[in-house]
Amino acid sequence: MVMWAGRFKKEIDQRTNDFNSSIRFDKVMYKQDIMSMRRCLENVELLVKRKVKRLLMV
């Protein structure tokens, strides 16, 4: 899937296409990514749990 096909006069840089190609997976995995980051932040105690929950609105 090419997200920006037909929207620009110049050809899209391959790096842009590479970046956009993961979006279909990102839509499925976003909740897991958020929860993983939350656990990481809590584990290294960068933020207290209360603030992590508030930041992530979980």
FENUR-V13126 format. One record per residue. RES is the residue in three letters. SS is DSSP state (2 for helix, 1 for strand, 0 for the rest). Layout:
# FENUR-V13126
res & ss
RES & SS
RES & SS
This chain:
# FENUR-V13126
res & ss
MET & 0
VAL & 0
MET & 0
TRP & 0
ALA & 0
GLY & 0
ARG & 0
PHE & 0
LYS & 0
LYS & 0
GLU & 0
ILE & 0
ASP & 0
GLN & 2
ARG & 2
THR & 2
ASN & 2
ASP & 2
PHE & 2
ASN & 2
SER & 0
SER & 0
ILE & 2
ARG & 2
PHE & 2
ASP & 2
LYS & 2
VAL & 2
MET & 2
TYR & 2
LYS & 2
GLN & 2
ASP & 2
ILE & 2
MET & 2
SER & 2
MET & 2
ARG & 2
ARG & 2
CYS & 2
LEU & 2
GLU & 2
ASN & 2
VAL & 0
GLU & 0
LEU & 0
LEU & 0
VAL & 0
LYS & 2
ARG & 2
LYS & 2
VAL & 2
LYS & 2
ARG & 2
LEU & 2
LEU & 2
MET & 0
VAL & 0
